Amino acid sequence: MRKFIFLVLVFVLALSSSLYAHPGKLDENGGHVDAATGEYHYHKGSKALLPYDIRMNALYKAKVVRVIDGDTAVFSLMIGDGKNYKDERVRFTGVNTPETVHPSKPVEYYGKEASDFTKSQLTVGKIVWLQTDVGTRDRYSRMLAYVWTEEPKDVDDEKEIREKMYNATLLLEGYAQTSNVQPNTKYSKLFAKFQKEARENNKGLWNQQ
């Protein structure tokens, strides 16, 4: 009897430890965003198992599949040796363009201009580099990334960010506003600076004269 009770206690402790290590309810695909790491992953037996993990603070080479709106697009990530591809719907981190395709909201002021600009800059087949922050997916399971139109040599260099990072371009040209969502705040101070510049120069959506 004591042995049976001991085994039950061991099972309960192991189960609670597993639950603690993977906090968060599973979504309809059998995956979730881990509250401890901010990463999205699937569990064994779920409908779809990712053949790879989206790592935090990583850089992925990818090509543009299609643009959805000003701050969202589908990219094909080059996985492993670069011969395998995985399509990911990507939400651009730290920025928010006016809505154009929201199911319950009308097209917002300057939304079409932002969407058209992104389509003109991120053309189908274009090679880009996707940089992750601490949280790699949002609640809709979309990948979160900073989009570089050229491979960066130094991801912390302001000059490079201004010239090569598309998220920064959206802010500097007045097509987007900052959107600071924890834990992805690596460039929040710099993005605020870019937005201020665009506003002072009456760029894009800030020019309502």
Secondary structure by P-SEA (a helix, b strand, c coil): caaaaaaaaaaaaaaaaaaaaccccccccccccccccccccccccccccccccccccbbbbbbbcccccccbbbbbbbcccccbbbbbbccccccccccccccccccccaaaaaaaaaaacccccbbbbbbbcccccccccccccccccccccccccaaaaacccaaaaaaaaccbbbbbccccccaaaaaaaaaaaaaaacccccccc
